[in-house]
Amino acid sequence: MRNVLLICKKELKSYFASPIAYLLMAFFGLIFGFGFFTATRDFVRFSFQSQMMGQQQPMNVNDQIIRPLLGFASTIALFLVPMISMRLIAEEKRTGTIELLLTSPIKDIEIILGKWLGAVLLFLCVLGMSMLNVAMLFAWGKPDLKPVLVAYLGLILQGACLLAIGTFISTTTRNQIVAGGVTFFVCLLLWLLSWFTAFDSGPASQVVNYISIVTHFENFSKGVLDSKDVVFYLSMIFFSLFITSRAMESLRWRS
């Protein structure tokens, strides 16, 4: 565990030693902030219009602001994950430092877990930018906290799952651009699978729909914590890291 934490700390420092972390946080904060402004503006406008017309329609901050915003954040993550994960192993292979790692007294799984955890921590830092906006809603409104926490748990699990996939793809090439592009394609495909099966209820379509990351995030966005969704994300993380360890083992034999 000590080696995992050391590699994780080194990986996280390397992100903040370059502009990568700051650019990702600024990009996410800007896009999410624009979405927050638009959602709150429309919420307030609709509330005033309802009062002027004498309508007493219930206004729910969770359903009309927070839930769409966090769903929007899960979409932005599709662009962030490739930029975070593309350098994990590919950069080591490009600079030749992968040979030092493979010949050091550190297990492959420790290298993989350390790098993946470093990427997950950076993702949490980026995701933390959205909490500044959500905190304003708690300061001036009365949203329900539990659905927000469940939705954030879903975002974290989804990001960790996609980062595990990106870690595997990063082991297959020494080119960061190729790793980032392939990771984005795979993440986008997993996101679109639910669209492909939206009007089909056959057994094959149900299996394809189950693989979609959107299908499992829907319950989290509604504030519903379902064990099958948690198991899906954890299983995908385990499987992706497992095949990454096999890829690292093949690199060790070839080096």
Secondary structure, 3 states (H helix, E strand, C coil): CHHHHHHHHHHHHHHHCCCHHHHHHHHHHHHHHHHHHHHHHHHHHHHHHHHHCCCCCCCCHHHHHHHHHHHHHHHHHHHHHHHHHCCCCHHHHHHCCHHHHHHCCCCHHHHHHHHHHHHHHHHHHHHHHHHHHHHHHHHHCCCCHHHHHHHHHHHHHHHHHHHHHHHHHHHCCCCHHHHHHHHHHHHHHHHHHHHHCCCCCCHHHHHHHHHCHHHHHHHHHCCCCCHHHHHHHHHHHHHHHHHHHHHHHHHHHHC
